Amino acid sequence: MPNSAPYQAIADPNRRRILDLLRDKGPLRAGEIANQLAHISQPAVSKHLRILREAKLVRAVADGRERAYHLNPETLRQMAEWLLYYEPLWDNRLALLQQLVEQGSEAQGGQD
């Protein structure tokens, strides 16, 4: 199993939102991220960015006196590869659920 830090980091919805912002609008500075996340403070954004950096999900690049935050595609790729191992499990569960729903619909249709 890969390093657990990235998975622990993405457990927080605010950090997932930061990753989404960087995917859609990045690279961004901490202040720009904080402006997009009005429900959390600038210090909280900085804390979340530190956790994401430590988990190697984002990298900070000097941009004058500030840092521009970028997604780290290598760590994200490693996570995606590990999760792909479980894709057949999800597919099997979804197929079973679909089968149960279809059987329930047929049973309902036969009672009318």
Beta strands, then each sheet from edge to edge (+ up, - down):
strand 1: 28-29
strand 2: 58-63
strand 3: 66-71
sheet 1: 1+ 3- 2+
end
